[in-house]
Amino acid sequence: MLRQRDRRFERRLGEFVSLPLEEQARRRRADVTAALAEKRSRLSLDNFAWYSKLEQDVELARIEILPSTIVFLTIILGLVIGIAVAAYAGTPFGLLAGLIAPLMPRPLIARKLRSVRKDFEEQLPENLDVLSSALRTGHSFVGALSVAVEDAGEPSQSEFRRAIADEQLGVPIEEALRVVSNRMENRDLIQVALVARLQREAGTNAAEVLDQVSVNVRNRMEIKRLIRTLTAQGRMARWIVSLLPVFLFGAIYLLNKKYLSPLWTHGIGIVAICVAVVMIVTGSYVIKRIIEIEV
């Protein structure tokens, strides 16, 4: 809006005063550059919410591949799968098989992201112990956090350094820790942020509070390990129930293609496939909800 207003003012002024040729050329170059930048921003993938989420997940998962490269490889993989299935099945509807390609990178990235967040959670008790010890020696909270960062492993070191850098830019340390808590999806770190705020505002004994937080984190981790052990059979049953029909379908298709052909040549067969897919997905989701217990 301001740029448009300036240009209107310049045009009105140009009716009475002529600008030098160099100034006119500079203004034209600036207008062209702004137009090109606006066009690039419209065509950029950053304007899509799903791409911004992909960028964040790739960065958090410490994956050394650009998100744009992942998108490009996914498109190529989808084309290859679609063409291969269409050529093998002898029908253009086989191209639809390429739609499974976008579903393949997401579980891999999510698995790596869960691993990073799990490492952060397991490192948190030791980091809190170091933070508590540094507070007892007279360090401020930010100073104690800097001491803890020096001995921390990844991903804790990078995340806490990010919080310290934000604090140096004027962000309150508790807000910086809340950002780390959201990135790592760790509720225990919110308690640490609360301790930092209490020490800053009321001067409480943060070391003792952090010791108790560390004990609570360790107890919660023990409960999670126990739950994971007790639900191992349920997780295995979920994968068997979900994947066994798919493997059986593929095996029968390879052995006797004509036996399964009524499933996609008749309306009732197509309905049966849709019902089977819905039942498999529903069963997997129900088992997942049963075995996943929040602590």
N, C-alpha and C positions, 0 to 999 in steps of 0.2 A: 504493500500500500504506500509506504513512504517513497519507494523507488518510483512508482507510477506518479505520485504527486510531484516529485522532483523533476521527472521528465516533462510533465505538463507545464511546470513553472519555467523550465528551460525553453520549451517551445514558445511560450508567451513572451519570454524575454528575448528570444531570437527574432521576434518580429521587429524589435527596436535596435538590438545590438547583435552584431555578427560575431560568432566565436572564432578563434583562430583555427586554421586547418588541422593543426596537431591536436587541439582539444576536441574538435569534432571527430577525428579519427579515433582518439582514445575513447570517447563516449560510445562510438559505434562498436568498437572491440569489446567494451564492457557489456553492452547490450547483447551481443552475439554470445559472449561467454556465459552470461546469465541464462540465456535461452537454452544453450546446450546443456548447462548444468541442470536446469529444470527438466529437460527432456530425459536426461540420464536418470534423474531421481524417479521419474514416472516409470521407467523401464527397469529399475533396479529391483532385485529380488527382496531387498530389505523392506519393501513396502508390504510384503505379505507376512501375516502373523505366523504362519507355519514355518517360514524361513527364519524369522527371528527366534522362534523357539528352537529350531534346529541349530542355529548358531550358538545359542546359550548352552544347549545340551552337549554339543561337540566341545565347547570350551571347558565346561565343567568336567567332562569325561576325560580330558587330557588326550584327545585324539589328534594326532599330528596330520590331519587331512583337512583341507579347506571344505567348508560346507558346500560351496558351489561345485567343487569336484565331486562330492558325494551325490549331489543332485544330477550332475552330468552322467556319472557312472550308472546311476539308477535308471535314467532314461535309456541309456544304451542297453543295459541288462533287460529292461522291459521289452525293447524292440527285438532283441535276440530271442528271448523266451517266446514272445508272441509269434514271430516268424517260424521258429522251430516247431512249435505246437501246431500251428496252422498247416505247415508242410506235412507233418506226420499224420495229422488227423484228416487232411484233405478237405478242410472246410475253413472259410475265412473267419468263422466264429472263434477259431483257435487263437486269433490275435488277442482276444480278451484275456487270455492267460497271462499276457504281459502286464496286466493290472496288478498282479501279485508282487511285481518288482518293488513298488514303493513301500510295501509292507515288510520287506526283508531288512533294510538298514535299521529301522526303528528298534526292533528287539535287541539288535547287537549294540546299538548306542545306549539303550536303556540298561542293558546288562552291565556295560562298562561303567555307566554312571552310578548304578547301585553299588558296584565294587568300590568306586572312589568314595562314596558317601559312607559305606561300611568301614573303610579304612579310617576315615576321619572320626567316626564314632568310636572305634576301638582305640585310637590314639588320644582321645579327649581326656580320659582319666589321668594318664601320665602327664599330659600338658597342664592339667589343672594342679597336679602336685607340684610341678616346677613353678607354676604361677604363684601358688600359695607360699612356697619357700622363698621366692623372690620378694613377695610382699612382706614377709617377716623380717627380711634383712633391711627394710627401710625404703624399698623402691616404691615409686608411684605405680598406679595400676598400669598405665601405658608402658612405663619402664619395665615393670615385671613381665608384661606381655612380650616386650622386646627380648627379654632374657629367655622366655619360654620358646620364642620363635627360633632362636639360635640352635636349640637342641631338638626341635621338632622335625618329624619326617613329613614327607608328602602324603596327602595334600594339605595337612594342617599348616605347614610352613607357609605355603603360598597364600592360603586363605587368611591367616592371621597377619601376614605382611600386608595384604590388601586392606585389612581393617586399620592397621597402624598408619598406612599411607592416607587413608580417608581421614583419620583423626588429625594428621598433620595438615590436611587441607581445610580444617575447620569443622569437620563433622564430629559430633559427640561420639565418644568411643562406644557408648551403649548402642547408639544407632548403627554404627559400623558393624558391631557384633551381631545385631539383628539381621543385617544384610547377609552376613556370613551364615547365620542360622537358617535363613530362607534358602540360600544357595545350596547348603548341605542338607536341608530338611532335618535339622537337628533341634529338637525342643529343649534339650539340656543347655544349649548355649544361650537360650533366652534367660535362664537363671543367672548365668555368668554376666550377661548384659545388665540384669537388674542389680547384681552385686556391684558392678562398676558404677552404676548410677547412685546407689546408696552411699558408696564411699565418697563419691564426688560431692554429694549434697549434704550428707550427715556425718561423714568421717567414721563409719562403722568399721569393726574389725573384719575386714574382707577375707583374711586368711582362714579363719575358722569356718566361715560360711562356705568358702570354696572347698574346704576339706569335706564338709557334709555333702556338698554337691557331687564331689568325686565319688564318695561312698554310694550315693544314690545312683549315679551313672553305672558303677560296677554292678550293683544289685540288679538294675534293669537289664544289663547285658547278660547276666547269668540267667535271668528269667527268659529272655529271648532265646538263648541257647537251649534251654530246657524245652520250650515250646517247639522249637524247630526239630528237636529230636523226637518229640512225641507225635508230631504231625508228618514225619517222613513218609509213613505208609500212605497217608492221604494224598500227599503230593505225587507219589508214584502212581497211585490209582487214578489221579486226575490225568496224567499224561497217557496212561494206558487207555483210558476211556476215550480220550480225545484223538489219539493218533492211530489206534488199532483199526477203526473203520476206514481211515484213509489208506493205510497200508494194504488192507484186504481189497479195497476197491482197485488200487493200482495193480496188485498181483493178479486179480481176476481179469482185469483189462488187458494185461500183457499176455495172459494164457489163452483167453477166449474173448476176443473183442466183440463178437456177435452176441454173446450171452448178455452183455450189458447194453447193447445198442438200443433196446427199447426205452432205456432211461432218458435218452435225449432225442428220440424220434417220435415219442408219443407224449401227449399232454399229461397223462397220469404219471408217466415216468419223471417228467420235469418237476411236477409237484412233489413226487416222492423224494427227489434229490433235495429240493428246497426244505422240505420238512426234516430230512435227515441232518442237513447242515444246521438248521435252527436247533434241533435237539442236541447235537454235539456241542455247539457253542453254549447253549443254556446249561447243559450238564457240567461242562468245564467251569463255567462261571460260578455255578452253585457250589461245586466242590472247593473252588478257590475261596469263596466267601466263608466257607465252613472252617478251612484250615488256617486262614490268615487271622491271627488274633493280635490286636493292638495292645501294646504294653505301655 
